Amino acid sequence: MIYFLSNIILLLISQAFLIIKHKSIFKAINLINIPWIVFSTISTLGLYDLFIPSNQTLFIISFFLYSLNILYFFYSQNRKILVKINLSIQPRIRLIVFINLIFYIYMLSFFPKIYKIIIESGFANLRSFAFDSSLDLGTTVQLLIFQNIVAPVFLASIIISLSLLPFKRFRGLIFLSILDVALYTLFFAGRYFIIQLGFFFIFSIFLYNLRNFRSLKISLPLLFFAFIIFIFSIIITELRSPNSDFIQTLIIYFSGPFIFLDLVLKNNPFKESLFWGTASFGFIVNILFSIFTLITGLKYNGSNHIITQFTGSPLFISPTVGYFNSMTTILFPLIADFGILGPLIGSILLVILIIKFEKFYNNLYSYFSISFYLYFLFILFNSILNSSFLFPSTGMVFILIIFQILRDQ
């Protein structure tokens, strides 16, 4: 009850602050506040026989959220939107299509193995093959290429195509995005790309409406795209968890990370050997590790690999529902980096990024800034699941957005 009341107070105060100071009901910080408050509260209810996080873990979550909001309250500024519209810089459409085609061809060689795995082990078990080179889907280098090159290429294409969608530009890229999601989902048996696709679709339209102060008419292509996302999510949910309904899957998926965080914190092996920023800045540091591995062929040993080796081990979050792995919210990598100071340092870093990205988006309205901001909003939302900053693929997506949009004028 105390945790519930604490969350309600925080939500009310933070929203009142946005309305009074920023004259807005939505800012980027909402994408941390609302999901975290809602699902961390749900995690304390013990629904579906789920374990309940300890008071210590709930205190860490509350401290993180309050620190984040207090810092944002003091350091964010009520900036008027400076309308510097520059939509003349067009994405390199041919380059985007060409790069995607190259990786479609690259993926073709893996279809026989994937088909064999699905037939022999089932679709639900395909995911374990996709992340372990010892299980014969691909070598360490091949799987690194999938995770750190193919996935970012597809994701950057999806972000760019959906940033263009409200402007009714280059709609053919939407079909490219659907194909990207379908192929990557088939390879990795995961819902992650579908969640991202749905998020970018919703927020590309939302940002357009918010910025242009008018509603975007819902056209048949938009309805068709929304329908495809919905069907994808239902199919993958049924294949992965045939005995679970959609609401149960949703609650477990987004409240489970708080329970799993509690479990891994009780057995944290990194207390005496902190990463000192290489996890929080893994989207930069681990790109260098990945390049080194690709050049030398040696075993990859970046901070994301070391941490996910530990968090990837399944732990039961309920005596009846089953096990959970990997998703520890953004907090565990922060604690692995800086120990007890992790939540505070993480709050400081996030507030700095939120303020900088909001300023960049507000001061320059272009396809480039929309794409950048759209991806950053997802990173904030994704913090409830894990830290995107841990993975080199995140840095690669930003690089690819720059490469595929910006050009010499």
N, C-alpha and C positions, 0 to 999 in steps of 0.2 A: 504493500500500500504506500509506503514512504517513497519507494522508487517511482511508482505510478504518479503520485502527486508532484514529485520533483520534476518529472518529465512534462506534466501538464503546465506547471509554472514556467518552465523553460520555453515551451512552445508558445505560450501566450505572450510572454515578455519579448521573445525574439520577433514574433509577428507584429506586435505593437511597435517595436523599434523600427521595423521595415516600413510600416505605414507612416509613422510620424517623421522619421528622418529621411527616408528614401522615397516617400509617396508611392510605394509599391507593395504589393502583396507577395511578389516573387523576386528573389535574388538567387544567385548561385548557391548560397549557403543553405537554402531550403532543401537542396538535393542531398545534403547530409542530415539536416535536422529532422525532416519529416520521416524518411525511411528508418533512420536510427531510433527515433523516439517510438514510432509505432511498433516496429518489429522487436526491439529490445524489450519493450513492455510486454508484448505477446509471449516472448521467451520466458517470462516469469510466471506464466499461467499454467504451465505444464500440460498444454493441449497435446492430444495424441500420445500421451505417456512420455512426452519429451522431458528430459532432465531439466532442472532449473539452475541457471548460473549462480555461482556463489556470490555472497554479498561483496566480497573483495573485487570480483570481476565487474559487478554492477557499479561499484564505486569508481573503478577505473574508467568505465564507459561514461558515467556522469561527469567525472572530472574532465574528460576529453571534450565532451559536448559543451559544458559550461565555459571551459577555457577558450574554446573556439569562438563561442558567441560573444564573450566578454571582449576578447581581442578585436573581433570584427566590429563590435559596437564602438570601440574607441578609435580605431584606425581607418575604418571605411569612411568615405566622404560622399556627401550628397551631390554628385556631379550631374549637371544637366547634360543630356545627350547632345554631343557635338556632331551634327549631321554632316559628315564628310563621306559622301557616298562615292564609291569607286567600283562600279560593276563592269568596267571596261576590260579588266584583266580576266580573260576567259581561261578556264581549265584546259589543259592539254588533252583533249578528248581522245585523239588518235593514240597518243602515248599511253593513256590509261587503258584503252582497249587492247593495245599491243602487249603491254606488260601482263595483263590478265590472261591473254591467249597463250603466252609463253608458259605460264604456270598451269594452265589447263592441260597443256601438252605434257608438262613435267609430271602432273598427277596421274595421267593415264597409265603409266607404267606400274602404279601401285594398285590398280583396280583388281587384278587377279588375286593378290594377297588379301585385300579387303573382303572380296567376295567369299574367299575361303574361310576367313575368320568369322564372318557373319553366319555362314552355313554351319560351321563346326562349333562355334562358341556362343553365337547369338549376338544381336546388335548391342545389347546392354553391356557386353564385355569388351566391345571393340575399343572403348575409351582407354582401358588399361594397356592395350597394345600400342596405342598412339603415343604414349609417354615413356615407354620402356624399350630401349634398343635391344634388350636381351630377349624380347618376345617375338622378334623376327618380322615385324612390319617394315622396319627400316633401320639403318645404322644410326649411330649417334649424330653424325654430320647430317644425314638425311632428315632426321627428326628435328634437328636445330633449324634446318632450312624451312621446314614446315612451320615451326612455331615462331621463328624470328624474321622470316622473309615472306613466305606465302601468306600467312595470317595477316601481317601488317599491310601487304599489298591489297588483299581483298578488303580489309577494314577501311583503309584510306579511300578506296574506290567507293565503298558504301557511303562513307561520310560525305565525300564530294558530291556524289549523285543526289543524296538527300538534302544537302545544302542548296542545291539547284532546284529541287522539286517545287517549292512554293512559287518560284519565279517562272515556272513552266518552261525551263530551259533544258535541253538535252535529255528528254524523258527516256530515250533509249537506254541511258545508263541505269535506269531502275531495273530493267530486265537483267542487266549485267550483275547488279547487286543481288537480285534473287538467286541467280545462278551461283554466285560466289558463296552465299549463305548455304544453299543446298549442298554444294560440293564439300565445303568445309565441315558441315554438320554430318554428312555421310562418312567422312574420314575420321572424325573425332567423337562421333556419337554424343555430342554435347548440345545443350540448349543455349550456350553462351552467345553465339553469333545471332541467334534468333532474338534473344533479349536485347542485344545491341541494335539490331535492325529495327525492332519495335520502338526502342528509345529514340533513336535518331529520327525516325519517321514522325513521332509525336512532337518532339522538341524542335524539329526544323519548322514545322507548321506553327507551333506555339511562339517561337522567337519571331517569326515573320509577322504574326498577328500583333504581338506585343510591340514590335518596332514600328510597324506601319499603321497601328491604331485602326485596323479594319480586319474583318473576318475574311479568311480565305474560303472561297466557295468550294464545297466538297464535290469534286468531279468523279466521274466513273473510274478513271485511272487511279485516283486516290483510294476510292472504296475497294477496288480490285487489289491494290497493294496491301491495304489493311487486312483484307480477307485472307490473302496469301500468308501474311505473318501469323494470323490467328490459327490457320490450318496447320502450319509448320509447328507451332507450339503444342497444339493438341496431339499431333502425330508423335513427336519426339517424347512427350510426356507419357503417352501410352506405351511406346516402345521401351522406354527406360524404366517406368514404374507402372506396369499394367494393373496393379491392384490399388492404386491411389487415385483419388479424385483430384480435380484441378485445384480446388481451394486448399486441400490438405498439402498438395505439392508446393503451392505458393507459400504457405505458412512455414513449412519445414525448410524450404529453400532459403528464405530470407530471415527467419529467426534462428535457424540452425547454426549459422556462423557465430552467434553470441555464446551458444552452448559449447560449440567446438573450441572457441577461444578460451573458455573457462577450463576445458580439459587440457589443452596444450600448455596453458600457463602453469598448471600444476606440475607439469613435467618438462618445463623449459630447459633444454640442454645448453642454451646460449648465455646463461646468467654470468658465467665466468669468462666468456670469450665473445664480447660484443662485436658487432660489425662496423660500428662507428661511421654510419652514413652510407656504406656501400649497398645497403638494402633500400634505404629511402631514395637514393639516387641511382638505383640499379638500372633505370631506363637509360642512363648515360654510361655508367661504369661497365655494366654487363654487355653492352654492345661491343666494347673493346675486348672483353673476354670471349665473346662469340666469334669475333673476327680472328682472334688468336687461335681459337679451336679449329675454325674452318681452314686456316692456313697450315697449321701444324698437324691436324688430325688427332691431337691429344684429347683426353677426356675433359669435357667442359666442367668447370668448377666455379661458376659465378655464384654470387650470393643467393640468387633466386633458386639455383639448383640445390644448394646446401640447405636452405630453409624449407623448400618444398619436399626434399627427401624426408624431412622430419614431419612436416604437416601433411604429407601425402599418405602417411600411414593411417588406415581407417580406424576410427574410434566410434564406439556406439554412443549415440546421443539419446537413445531411448531403448528400453528393454524389448520393445515390440516393433518400432518403426524400422530400425536398422542402423547402419553406420554412416559416418560423414567423414570427409577429408578435405584438405587443401584450403578451404575457405575459413579464414581466421579474422576477417575484417582487416582494416588497415592498421589496427593497433598492434598485432603481433610483430610484424616487421619493424615497427617503430620501437617496440620494447626490445626486440633482438638487436636493434641498432644502438639505442641509448639507455637501455635498462629502465629504471624507475622514472627517469626524466622523459622517456619516449612520448607519452601522451601530450605533455606540455610542449616539447620541441616540435612534435607533429602538428599541434594546433597553430603554433607560430608560422611554420612553413606553409601550411594550408591557407591561412589568412593572407599571407603575402601573395601567394599564387592567385587566390580568389580576387583580391583587389587589383592585381596586375592584369589578369585576363579580362575582368569586367571593364577596366579602363581601355584596354586594347580594342575590345569589341565595340564599346560605346563611341570611341573616338574615330574609328575607321570602319565603315560599313562596307565590306567587300566579301566576295565569295571566299577569299582566304581567311578573313577574320571570323566569318560565320562557321567555316569548317573547323578552324582551330578551337573556337569557343564551344562548338557542339561536342567535340571530342572531350574537351576539358570537363564539360558538364557531366558526361558519362563517367569520367574518372571519379568525380565526386560522388555520384550515385553508386558506383561500383565499390566505393570504400566500405560499404556494408558487407561486401563479400570478401574482398581481398585488396591488397595494395597494388594498383596498376603501376605505381612508380618502381616496384621491385623488378619489373620485367623489361628486357631489352626491346621487346616488340612494341612497347609504348613509345619509346624514343624513335623507333623506326616508322611508326605511323605519322608522327609529327614531321619527320624528315621527308616522307613520301608526299604528304600534303603540300609541303613547301615546294618540292621538286615538280609535282604534277599541276600546280596552279601558278606559282610565280615564274616569271620569265623576264628576260631583258626587254625593256620597252624602248 
